[in-house]
Each structure stands twice: as structure tokens, then as C-alpha cells.
Amino acid sequence: MDATQSRPVRAIVLGAGYRGRAYAAYAVAHPDQLEIAGVADPEQAETISAPRYWHDWRDCLAARPEADIVFVTLPDALHYEAAMSALDMGYHLLLEKPLARTEAHCREIVATAVRRGLLVMTGHVLRYTRYFAHIKAILDSGELGEVVSIAHQESVGFFKIAHSHCRGNWSNSRKSSPIILQKCSHDFDLFHWWLGRKCRRVSSFGSLRLFRPENRPEGAADRCMECPAAIERDCIWSARKMYLEYGERLGYMFADTSRKAMEKVVEESPFGRCVYACDNDVPDHQVVNMEFDGGATVSLVMAGYTERNVRTTRISCTGGEIIGDGETLHICRFGCCDADLDATSGPFSHREHNPSRHGGGDFNLVEAAIRLARSGEAAEIRACTEGSLESHLIAFAAEESRLNGGRVVELK
Ligand SMILES: NC(=O)c1ccc[n+]([C@@H]2O[C@H](COP(=O)([O-])OP(=O)(O)OC[C@H]3O[C@@H](n4cnc5c(N)ncnc54)[C@H](O)[C@@H]3O)[C@@H](O)[C@H]2O)c1
């Protein structure tokens, strides 16, 4: 028996932020399967328990720690360099999406991994949730016939569009990556996976409607805590309300959610800025139309201004349809509708025994990465690695189309 079969898989975590902590939590829940061998982060490495720490991912890899897999959960701009270095050293990768910020770099990472027989699994957690996997199982069963069209909406949530895509890390496409890649590579991954076919053509429109300097109320300050009370009180986007009152909705993004720490966030960090005085440029709404091999059409709406952060889906097949509101699936064969299936409770739930976010997807994804890394199954590893690229290619094509007035872009 290979030694890796009898001991936990050893992982190095590069970047101990929200994603690094989410994946590392698997080692706490399943110490027999995963061991964190070291963590690199300049600010919060020790929020993850490990025997070794480094300030920078470069120092960590230079030390060539004993490990099987590297979790790259760094800011987008660092993915390419860190991924290429780790692959050169022979580590498998759980590489957060986006794989890299340009199509050329994404292709290079995947080609390098394939050449070296290494795994690149990206953070497409949704296909690892019961809800979305159940859709896949129904489509694969053929019970509803062939998929003809999909209408899908990613509702970002008003709190998340302001936090991540106006004030936060993913607000400026030059510094991070286009929002359609950042937010919707998950959705493109679902379409590609559900249909089992490649996307051929894409067109897209979208823009930044609200968080622009010209929409700033007269007299508003640059930071919410310095804003005149009369303006701040009526502002939906006030950082004081977002981080000190809405609490739960954004708390999971921070390692320390004590009142004192969150006050510091509002008073000192970029998250305390007025939403009309940030250096943001990413769209707050975008639509993408796609045609897949075989003719199935898909439309995606990315909507920033919604109450909830949820994905809703309608899939029309030749013999029936699936309607999903993000929690419940209504599955109907034409002429004889089945009962609704609640995908977040009862037999479809992973919540009770899997406390991670993303409907259980985070843990299931880590589990799949561990299984592949220790299996040595060349064909499966290659399929997973190449599959990671597809969603990114659709996103890059969509952004190219949007920047060219909606021109149709053919995927190579
Ligand atoms: N799969 C998903 O659903 C999902 C969700 C959110 C974010 N992401 C992706 O995950 C990645 C991380 O996002 P996050 O939300 O965890 O961000 P984050 O800011 O919470 O975490 C990033 C961490 O990297 C650390 N870091 C920065 N420079 C470093 C360096 N030189 N060496 C070591 N560590 C360094 C930062 O200190 C920070 O703790 C991003 O690429 C993002 O796009 C994926």
C-alpha cells in the first residue's frame, strides 16, 4: 500500500484568509484525512493551526516543505506566480478561482500541470453541493430528455456587491479580475458540467450603474464614520450599518468578528469608505448569452442589487423542466409534475454533518481534492485539471464581448 493511503494528506496553505481558513477547517474536522503542514500569510497565518508558519508564500515554497498538495488561497494577483512555482516543485494544487487573471496564464498553468501529471483543482465549490449535484444527476438520468435552454441568475446581494466589488478586493478589474470571472466562473462551471459539452459562442453586456462618483449625495464624506449624520442615516450602504448592524451577513469574511475588531474595520480599513468614493470599476450588472455544442442556449444574469445572495435556475428540457430557487428544486416531467425537492434539508442536506459554508461544497471539494491527490489516477487528475479551465474561457470571452459592445466571441 502506498504510504499516502495510510496517513493524512499533507497540505500547505498559502493565504490564511476567508478561503484558506474554510479549506483548512477540513483538517480540524477530519484529522485522519488532512493535516496542515504549514501556513504562509503576512497577517493572519496563525488563525490556522500548523507546525510551521511563514510570512510570505515565496519563503514557504523556498523551504520546500514536505507536503502533497498546496492550497493557493492568495489574492488573485498572486495566483499565477505561486501556482507555477508550486507546480515546478511537484505539488498538486487546490488553486482558488480565478486560476489566474489572464487567459494565457490560465492556459499555461493547466498545460504545465497536465504535462507533469499534477492536479489543479479550482474552487468551483457549487458542483460539490447536494443541490447542484442533484440537478446534474437528474439531467444525466435522461428522465427529462435533452436540455434545450437554461436561464440562470446569480443574485450577488446588495451587501456583497458593496463589500467585495465596490470597497473590497474585487472592485477593480486591473488590480484583481473582471467580476464576470470572479463571481460567475462558478456558474459557467455549472453549465459546462451539467451539459457535458463545450461552450462555443458568447455575447455579453453590462456596466457599472450605481457606485460612481457622480451618484454621491452632496456633502457626503469620503468615509462613513465622518459622514454628516443626516446623510449617513438614510444611506443603505453605510459601512457602520453593514459591518456593525447587518453583522452575520459579512462576518464570515473576517477572522476576528468581535465588536472592537469590526469597529476598526469601519474606522480604518478600506471597508469604511463611502461607496461613491472608491477606486472601483467592475460592473454591478452583466448579462451573458451562450451557445453550447449541440445547440443548447444559456443565459446568465449577474445582478448586484438584490436582497439575498442566491442563484436561481430554470432548465428547459425536451421532456420536462427543473426550477430551482436556490433551496428547493421543483422537477417536472411534462404532464406529471413531481413533488418539490428541498435541497437544503431532509435527504438532500449536508448541513447537519458538514458545517462549512457554500452548502457543504467547501468540505466536499477538499475531500475530492484529497481523494484525487492520493489516488494517482492519471486520467481523472487530467480531466479535473482541464475541466478547471473551461469556466474561465467562457468568462474571458464574456468580458471580451462586453468590452466590445456585445460582439459575439467564438471560443477557441
Ligand atoms: N471559491 C469561492 O467561492 C471563493 C470565494 C471567495 C474568494 N475566492 C477566491 O479565493 C482567493 C482568496 O480570497 P479570500 O476571500 O480568502 O481573500 P482574503 O483577503 O480573505 O485572503 C487572502 C489572504 O492572502 C494573504 N496574503 C496576501 N499576500 C500574501 C503573500 N505574499 N504571501 C502569503 N499570504 C498572502 C492575505 O494576508 C490574506 O489573509 C481569491 O483568489 C478569491 O478570488 C473564492
The ligand as an SDF file (V2000), in Angstrom:
LIG
                    3D

 44 48  0  0  0  0  0  0  0  0999 V2000
  -14.4170   29.5790   -4.3750 N   0  0  0  0  0  0  0  0  0  0  0  0
  -15.0630   30.5810   -3.8570 C   0  0  0  0  0  0  0  0  0  0  0  0
  -16.2530   30.5300   -3.6750 O   0  0  0  0  0  0  0  0  0  0  0  0
  -14.3300   31.8350   -3.4740 C   0  0  0  0  0  0  0  0  0  0  0  0
  -14.9430   32.7780   -2.6410 C   0  0  0  0  0  0  0  0  0  0  0  0
  -14.2190   33.9140   -2.2830 C   0  0  0  0  0  0  0  0  0  0  0  0
  -12.9360   34.1030   -2.7630 C   0  0  0  0  0  0  0  0  0  0  0  0
  -12.3760   33.1830   -3.6130 N   0  0  0  0  0  0  0  0  0  0  0  0
  -11.0010   33.3580   -4.1110 C   0  0  0  0  0  0  0  0  0  0  0  0
  -10.1240   32.9240   -3.0810 O   0  0  0  0  0  0  0  0  0  0  0  0
   -8.9330   33.7260   -3.0700 C   0  0  0  0  0  0  0  0  0  0  0  0
   -8.7380   34.2890   -1.6780 C   0  0  0  0  0  0  0  0  0  0  0  0
   -9.8730   35.0590   -1.3450 O   0  0  0  0  0  0  0  0  0  0  0  0
  -10.2240   35.3750    0.1880 P   0  0  0  0  0  0  0  0  0  0  0  0
  -11.6480   35.8250    0.2010 O   0  0  0  0  0  0  0  0  0  0  0  0
   -9.8130   34.2520    1.0530 O   0  0  0  0  0  0  0  0  0  0  0  0
   -9.2850   36.6430    0.4230 O   0  0  0  0  0  0  0  0  0  0  0  0
   -8.6340   37.1200    1.7910 P   0  0  0  0  0  0  0  0  0  0  0  0
   -8.1610   38.5050    1.5740 O   0  0  0  0  0  0  0  0  0  0  0  0
   -9.5610   36.8270    2.9210 O   0  0  0  0  0  0  0  0  0  0  0  0
   -7.3670   36.1380    1.9400 O   0  0  0  0  0  0  0  0  0  0  0  0
   -6.1780   36.2670    1.2140 C   0  0  0  0  0  0  0  0  0  0  0  0
   -5.0290   36.1090    2.1950 C   0  0  0  0  0  0  0  0  0  0  0  0
   -3.7820   36.1130    1.4780 O   0  0  0  0  0  0  0  0  0  0  0  0
   -2.8270   36.7460    2.3110 C   0  0  0  0  0  0  0  0  0  0  0  0
   -1.6660   37.1650    1.5380 N   0  0  0  0  0  0  0  0  0  0  0  0
   -1.5040   38.3080    0.8130 C   0  0  0  0  0  0  0  0  0  0  0  0
   -0.2750   38.3590    0.2770 N   0  0  0  0  0  0  0  0  0  0  0  0
    0.3680   37.2270    0.6750 C   0  0  0  0  0  0  0  0  0  0  0  0
    1.6770   36.7130    0.4550 C   0  0  0  0  0  0  0  0  0  0  0  0
    2.5690   37.3760   -0.2760 N   0  0  0  0  0  0  0  0  0  0  0  0
    2.0090   35.5050    0.9970 N   0  0  0  0  0  0  0  0  0  0  0  0
    1.1140   34.8350    1.7740 C   0  0  0  0  0  0  0  0  0  0  0  0
   -0.1470   35.2790    2.0170 N   0  0  0  0  0  0  0  0  0  0  0  0
   -0.5030   36.4650    1.4690 C   0  0  0  0  0  0  0  0  0  0  0  0
   -3.5900   37.8990    2.9270 C   0  0  0  0  0  0  0  0  0  0  0  0
   -2.9440   38.3880    4.0940 O   0  0  0  0  0  0  0  0  0  0  0  0
   -4.9420   37.2530    3.2070 C   0  0  0  0  0  0  0  0  0  0  0  0
   -5.0210   36.7420    4.5260 O   0  0  0  0  0  0  0  0  0  0  0  0
   -9.1330   34.7930   -4.1270 C   0  0  0  0  0  0  0  0  0  0  0  0
   -8.4490   34.4490   -5.2900 O   0  0  0  0  0  0  0  0  0  0  0  0
  -10.6200   34.7820   -4.3980 C   0  0  0  0  0  0  0  0  0  0  0  0
  -10.9270   35.1310   -5.7170 O   0  0  0  0  0  0  0  0  0  0  0  0
  -13.0530   32.0630   -3.9600 C   0  0  0  0  0  0  0  0  0  0  0  0
  1  2  1  0
  2  3  2  0
  2  4  1  0
  4  5  1  0
  4 44  2  0
  5  6  2  0
  6  7  1  0
  7  8  2  0
  8  9  1  0
  8 44  1  0
  9 10  1  0
  9 42  1  0
 10 11  1  0
 11 12  1  0
 11 40  1  0
 12 13  1  0
 13 14  1  0
 14 15  2  0
 14 16  1  0
 14 17  1  0
 17 18  1  0
 18 19  2  0
 18 20  1  0
 18 21  1  0
 21 22  1  0
 22 23  1  0
 23 24  1  0
 23 38  1  0
 24 25  1  0
 25 26  1  0
 25 36  1  0
 26 27  1  0
 26 35  1  0
 27 28  2  0
 28 29  1  0
 29 30  1  0
 29 35  2  0
 30 31  1  0
 30 32  2  0
 32 33  1  0
 33 34  2  0
 34 35  1  0
 36 37  1  0
 36 38  1  0
 38 39  1  0
 40 41  1  0
 40 42  1  0
 42 43  1  0
M  CHG  2   8   1  16  -1
M  END
$$$$
